[in-house]
């Protein structure tokens, strides 16, 4: 049996060669990217032949290919390039924790911490699988991992489960061992709070924010502290991301402790915040470059409409803090949640766009969860406003995206197609 190693890395290969050979047997050839062939002028490395993948497969058409990259993302890209040239069962990984199977980027990868039922994904408005959990934080993680593994197995066998038929489910190179890359907080934990009462917010309508002061169970800080103690459950280092979508983090009673913990880790952060409060420790965390994304829902361009939507008059504070916080190392998304009869007017759309343009943000268009069953672009007036916004954005190089998880799929496609057409005209 012929052996091909793909993805030569000088230091890693030298340090790991004996271990690799014990696993696979001696390789016949090392494969590198075509652009790197020129770096091996004599066509060899440590007495091993070096070739392009096409040359190697011509020499050894039935070979087993072992990918040597340690980084999972790089290894997966190598696997996807190979899958076009050879059967998947001949592609293996020496360092990366990957295998070829049917799954999705959310399943077993994004852990939504709640006190009760944990949604297994956030793929749009579909009927998502959920797991009822109990016990300690650690016990809930173990239950979630077990349920993820069962769903993954069911999808390979195409056994009945709520994932089947989801467009996110596809064949690819996915992790063998289930470890979350994302910990997402929802509006569920003790002491979660928000200083706004947006008219579209389910938690505000149900007066949930007041109830969470006394709810049983851990706080956001408790969960973060536990995750910091169990690195074996998560992807190590800066591949792990914390998503805060549980009210306003800057108003959390444990804000200082949360910031101190985050500053002591390598974790990346995605933050949903109204940015109406300025906190020095948040500015410090932004300066590290580890807050990869900030989503701020403004939903207006004028103070009057902002107050109608947010039930709060801190519009000027939000704009001032956008100028005050060090946003140069993060991707800023300014959201406009369209509410018929409140903010669907040219004045607010235009003034909102001026804010977006000032801060070089991406526009994220969204809708009310309770009304998104009907496409908002069925309303000719709203559709025209969206097209007008996209046309402006195209002229200025501003990106426009849809909030896939909260708006009707028809609206998502409308926004994508309209933006693509606008770009094509340039």
C-alpha positions, 0 to 999 in steps of 0.5 A: 500500500502506497502512502502519501503525506499531505501538508509538509511542515518542517518543524512539525514533521521533524518532531513527529515523523517517528510517531507518524511512521509508526501509525501509517508506515513509511510514506512514499512521497510528501505533498505540498501546495503547488505554490510551494514546490519551488521551495524544494529545489532538489525535489526532496525533503529529509530524503523524502520525495516532494511533489504536487498532489497531482504528481503524487496521485499519478505515481501512486493512484491508489495511495492512502493520503494522510494529512499532516496539518495540526490546525483543524481549519487548515486540515479541513481545507486540505481535505476538501481539495483532496475530495475532488481527486479521490475517494473520501475513505482514502483521506486520513488525518495524522494530527487534526481531529477530523473525519468525513461524515454528514453534519453541520457547523452548529451540531455539537459545536455551539453550546447554548447554555440555558437552565432548562432545554438546550437548543442544539442549533440556531438554524433559522425558524425551523423546529430545532432539536432540544435537549432537557438537561439537569444537574451541575454545569459540568453534568449539563455539558456531558448530557449535551455532548452525549445527545450531540453524538447520538444526533450525529450517529442518527444523521449518518444512518438517516434515522428519524430526527429533527436535523434531517432535511435541514439545509445546513446538514451536509457531508464534510470533514467534521471533528471526531470528538465532540468539543464545543467551539462556541458557548452561547448565552441566551436570556435565561440565567440568574441575574441576566439583565437589560437596561432597555425594554425594546418593543419587539423583545420577548423577554421585555414583553414577558417582564422576564428581566425582573424575574431573572433576579430570583431564578434558581441556577447559576449566573453567567459568571458561574458558567464562565468560571466553570468552563475555565476549569474544564478545558478538556471539554472545549477546543483549546486556546483562541479557537473557543468563542463566547457569545453574549446574547443574554441582555446587556452585559455591561449592566450585569451585576458580575460585569467586573468579574466576567471581564477579569476572567475573560482578560485572563483567557485566550477565548474569543468573544462575540458581543451583542450589546446596546453600547449605551453604557461605557465600561473601561474594562470592556474597552480594555478587552476590545483593545486586545483584539479578542472581541471578534464581533460586536452587534449593536441593534440601533433600529432607528436613525433619530432620537424620537424613533429610537425612543419608540423602539427601545423605550429608552432615550439613550440614543446619544449615549450609544452614538457617543460610545461608538465613538469612544470605544476602541472599535478598530480591532473588531467587526462592528455590525449595526442592526436595523430591525424593521418594524412596520409603522414605527421605523419603516420610513426614509428619514430613519433609514437615511439617518441610520445609514449615516451612522453606519457610514461614520463607523465603517460598520456592516448593516444587519437587517432583521425582523421581529420574531413574532411577525417574521412568518410573513416576509417584510418584503411583501410590503412594497414600501419596505422592499423599496426602502431596503433596495434604496439602502442597499444601493447607497451601501453599494456606492460606498462599499458598505456591506449589507447582510440579513439576520438569518436566524430572525427573518423570513427566508424569503427576506434573506434571499431578497437581501442577498440577491439584491446586494449581489445584483448591486455589486454586479452593476459596479 
